[in-house]
Amino acid sequence: MANSVYVVNKGINRPIEFKGLKAQYIWYAAFSILGLLIFYAILFIAGVNQYFALVIILMAGGFAIMKIYGISKTYGEYGMMKVMARRSVPKVIVARSRKIFINGLKGKITIGK
């Protein structure tokens, strides 16, 4: 009986990668391409010259893909989500009375800048 050769998948628990884009950036690129396809259809239906519309779409698509690659390179796999989460955390929590400290966190807390 011949020995079987099995290929071991060494990419377990690694993010999906396509042409250098990782994780959610693949989805951003796909949705931008889909949006540009819809925009081209709208321009075509509106009666814009198809070559002019094609040039606009190609330029916008190139710009979008360049920006997505730049964001992917700058922030990495999960860095952009971390930055967005950090922006949603309030800088200061304002407590205008001592009741919060006396009664615990059952009192009112006003979140301000």
Beta strands, then each sheet from edge to edge (+ up, - down):
strand 1: 17-18
strand 2: 21-22
strand 3: 92-94
strand 4: 110-112
sheet 1: 1+ 2-
sheet 2: 3+ 4-
end
